[in-house]
Amino acid sequence: MKAVILLSGGLDSSTVLYQAKADGCECYAITFNYQQRHQRELQSAHAIALTVGVIEHQLVNFDLRAWGGSALTDDIDLPQDRDLAAMAANIPITYVPARNTIFLSFALAYAEAIAANQVYIGVNALDYSGYPDCRPDYIEAMQSVYRLGTKQGRSGQPIEIVAPLINLKKTEIIELGNKLGVPWSQTWSCYAGGDTACGVCDSCRLRLAAFAELGLSDPVTTFTP
C-alpha cells in the first residue's frame, strides 16, 4: 500500500507518519514551506522523515505571505498565555485561510502521479483551536473532491484520505505516539518563529498541557503550562 503523508514536523503529523509506517504503508512524505512564521518546523520534518526512512520526501515551496490573513503569514501578534477555555472560544488568528485545502490538493496531485492509494493527514477536531479545515465534515467533503476530481477516482479507485487522529484528544495522540515510538525531541510545535520553543503560544500551551496531564515532560522545552 502506497501512501502520501502530510508532514509538518509537528507532534500530530509525526505521529501520523509513524502510524502510516505501522500500517504497512510505503511512505512518501510531503512538506510545505509556505513562508510560515515558524520555519523551524521544516527542520523537524526533515529529521522525522529521515528517522522513519520514507521512500521520498517532497518539499513544496510557495508564498502565502503574499496574501497574509493569519498570524502565521502576516505581521500579526500571536496570542499568548491563553488558557484552554479561551482557545476554544473562537477560530484563532493563527488559522491560515484554506491551508489544508491547499495542502490536500498538492498531496492529491502527488498521490495520483505516483499511483498512491491513500493520503494521511494529522487533522484533529478535538484540539482547542477549532480550525474549520480540521473537522470531519471538511474531510468528508474533500474525500468527494478526491473521488470526483481525479482520473483515479473516476476509474473507481479513489485515493482515500486517512485522518487517524481526528477524534483523539491531544493526550491520546501523545499516548499513541509513545506506543509507535515517535521521537518527540525531533518534533516542533511552536508558532513563535524562533529556534527555542516559546512556551506561551497556543500551540505550545496545548502541547505542554497534554504532556503535563500525562505526567510527562516535553523534551522540546522546559517551560511549564
C-alpha positions as CSV (number, residue, x, y, z in Angstrom):
1,M,0.0,0.0,0.0
2,K,1.5,3.3,-1.1
3,A,0.6,6.5,0.9
4,V,1.4,10.2,0.9
5,I,1.8,11.7,4.3
6,L,1.4,15.4,5.0
7,L,4.4,16.1,7.3
8,S,4.8,19.4,9.0
9,G,7.3,18.2,11.6
10,G,4.8,18.8,14.4
11,L,3.5,16.4,17.1
12,D,0.4,15.3,15.2
13,S,1.9,14.9,11.7
14,S,4.9,13.0,13.0
15,T,2.5,10.6,14.8
16,V,0.6,10.1,11.6
17,L,3.7,9.3,9.7
18,Y,4.6,6.7,12.3
19,Q,1.1,5.3,12.1
20,A,1.3,5.0,8.3
21,K,4.5,3.1,8.7
22,A,2.9,0.9,11.3
23,D,0.0,0.3,8.9
24,G,2.5,-1.2,6.5
25,C,2.4,1.7,4.0
26,E,5.2,2.6,1.6
27,C,5.6,6.2,2.9
28,Y,6.0,9.3,0.7
29,A,6.2,12.5,2.8
30,I,5.2,15.9,1.6
31,T,6.1,19.1,3.5
32,F,5.2,22.7,2.7
33,N,7.3,25.8,3.0
34,Y,4.6,28.5,2.6
35,Q,6.8,31.1,4.2
36,Q,5.2,30.4,7.6
37,R,6.5,32.3,10.6
38,H,7.7,29.0,12.2
39,Q,10.2,28.0,9.6
40,R,11.9,25.9,12.3
41,E,9.3,23.1,11.7
42,L,10.8,22.4,8.3
43,Q,14.0,21.1,10.1
44,S,11.9,18.8,12.2
45,A,10.0,17.5,9.2
46,H,13.3,16.7,7.5
47,A,14.6,14.9,10.7
48,I,11.5,12.9,11.2
49,A,11.4,11.8,7.5
50,L,15.0,10.6,7.8
51,T,14.4,8.8,11.0
52,V,11.4,6.9,9.6
53,G,13.1,6.2,6.3
54,V,10.5,7.5,3.9
55,I,10.9,6.5,0.3
56,E,10.7,10.1,-0.8
57,H,10.3,13.5,0.9
58,Q,9.0,16.3,-1.2
59,L,9.3,19.9,-0.1
60,V,6.9,22.2,-1.8
61,N,7.6,26.0,-1.8
62,F,5.0,28.8,-2.2
63,D,4.4,32.1,-0.5
64,L,1.2,32.7,1.5
65,R,2.7,35.8,3.0
66,A,1.7,37.5,-0.3
67,W,-1.8,37.4,1.0
68,G,-1.4,37.3,4.7
69,G,-4.6,37.0,6.8
70,S,-3.0,34.9,9.6
71,A,-0.6,35.4,12.4
72,L,1.5,32.7,10.8
73,T,1.8,34.5,7.5
74,D,1.4,38.2,8.4
75,D,2.8,40.8,10.8
76,I,0.1,40.0,13.4
77,D,0.8,39.3,17.0
78,L,0.4,35.7,18.2
79,P,-2.0,35.1,21.0
80,Q,0.0,34.3,24.2
81,D,-0.6,32.8,27.6
82,R,-4.2,31.9,26.8
83,D,-5.9,29.2,28.9
84,L,-7.6,26.3,27.1
85,A,-11.1,27.8,27.5
86,A,-10.0,31.0,25.7
87,M,-8.6,28.9,22.9
88,A,-11.9,27.1,22.5
89,A,-13.9,30.3,22.3
90,N,-13.4,31.0,18.5
91,I,-11.3,30.3,15.5
92,P,-7.9,31.9,16.3
93,I,-5.9,34.4,14.2
94,T,-3.4,31.5,13.6
95,Y,-5.9,30.0,11.2
96,V,-4.3,30.2,7.7
97,P,-7.0,30.7,5.0
98,A,-7.7,27.5,3.2
99,R,-4.4,26.0,4.2
100,N,-5.5,22.4,4.4
101,T,-7.3,22.6,1.1
102,I,-4.1,23.8,-0.5
103,F,-2.1,21.1,1.2
104,L,-4.6,18.3,0.3
105,S,-4.7,19.5,-3.3
106,F,-0.9,19.2,-3.6
107,A,-1.0,15.9,-1.8
108,L,-3.7,14.6,-4.2
109,A,-1.7,15.6,-7.3
110,Y,1.4,13.9,-5.8
111,A,-0.6,10.8,-4.8
112,E,-2.2,10.3,-8.2
113,A,1.1,10.9,-10.0
114,I,2.8,8.0,-8.1
115,A,-0.4,5.9,-8.0
116,A,-0.7,6.0,-4.3
117,N,-3.8,4.6,-2.5
118,Q,-4.0,6.9,0.5
119,V,-3.2,10.4,1.8
120,Y,-2.6,10.6,5.5
121,I,-3.2,13.9,7.3
122,G,-2.9,14.8,11.0
123,V,-6.0,16.9,11.5
124,N,-7.7,16.8,14.8
125,A,-11.2,18.0,15.6
126,L,-10.9,17.9,19.4
127,D,-8.0,20.4,19.7
128,Y,-9.0,23.7,21.2
129,S,-8.0,25.6,18.1
130,G,-11.2,24.6,16.3
131,Y,-9.9,25.2,12.8
132,P,-12.7,24.7,10.2
133,D,-10.4,22.6,8.0
134,C,-9.7,20.1,10.7
135,R,-13.2,18.8,11.1
136,P,-14.9,15.5,10.0
137,D,-17.4,17.2,7.6
138,Y,-14.5,19.0,5.9
139,I,-12.5,15.8,5.4
140,E,-15.7,14.1,4.1
141,A,-16.1,16.9,1.5
142,M,-12.5,16.7,0.4
143,Q,-12.9,13.0,0.0
144,S,-15.6,13.7,-2.6
145,V,-13.2,16.1,-4.3
146,Y,-10.6,13.3,-4.4
147,R,-13.2,11.0,-6.0
148,L,-14.7,13.4,-8.5
149,G,-11.6,15.4,-9.4
150,T,-9.2,12.7,-10.5
151,K,-8.8,10.1,-13.2
152,Q,-8.1,7.6,-10.5
153,G,-11.3,8.4,-8.6
154,R,-13.4,8.4,-11.7
155,S,-12.0,5.0,-12.6
156,G,-13.4,3.6,-9.4
157,Q,-10.2,3.6,-7.3
158,P,-10.4,6.9,-5.4
159,I,-7.4,7.9,-3.2
160,E,-8.5,7.6,0.4
161,I,-7.9,10.4,2.9
162,V,-6.9,8.9,6.2
163,A,-7.2,11.0,9.3
164,P,-6.3,8.7,12.2
165,L,-6.2,11.5,14.9
166,I,-9.3,13.3,14.0
167,N,-11.3,12.1,17.1
168,L,-8.4,11.9,19.6
169,K,-7.5,14.2,22.4
170,K,-4.0,15.6,22.5
171,T,-3.2,13.3,25.4
172,E,-4.4,10.3,23.4
173,I,-2.2,11.4,20.4
174,I,0.8,11.5,22.7
175,E,0.0,8.1,24.1
176,L,-0.3,6.7,20.5
177,G,3.0,8.4,19.6
178,N,4.6,6.8,22.6
179,K,3.3,3.4,21.5
180,L,4.6,3.9,18.0
181,G,8.0,5.3,19.2
182,V,7.7,8.8,17.9
183,P,10.9,10.8,18.9
184,W,9.3,13.8,20.4
185,S,12.6,15.6,20.7
186,Q,12.8,15.8,16.9
187,T,9.3,17.4,16.6
188,W,8.3,21.1,16.6
189,S,5.0,22.8,17.5
190,C,5.9,26.4,18.5
191,Y,4.4,29.1,16.3
192,A,6.7,31.9,17.5
193,G,9.3,31.6,14.9
194,G,12.5,31.2,16.9
195,D,14.9,28.3,17.4
196,T,13.6,27.8,21.0
197,A,10.0,26.9,21.8
198,C,8.3,30.0,23.4
199,G,6.1,28.0,25.8
200,V,3.3,30.7,25.6
201,C,1.7,30.5,22.1
202,D,-1.5,28.4,21.7
203,S,0.4,25.5,20.1
204,C,3.0,25.3,22.9
205,R,0.3,25.6,25.6
206,L,-1.7,22.8,24.1
207,R,1.3,20.6,23.8
208,L,2.7,21.3,27.3
209,A,-0.7,20.9,28.9
210,A,-1.1,17.4,27.3
211,F,2.3,16.2,28.3
212,A,1.7,17.5,31.9
213,E,-1.7,15.8,32.1
214,L,0.1,12.5,31.4
215,G,2.7,13.2,33.9
216,L,5.4,13.5,31.2
217,S,8.0,16.1,30.3
218,D,8.1,17.6,26.9
219,P,11.7,17.0,25.6
220,V,11.5,20.0,23.3
221,T,11.1,22.6,26.1
222,T,11.4,23.0,29.8
223,F,8.5,25.5,30.1
224,T,5.5,24.5,32.2
225,P,1.9,25.3,31.2
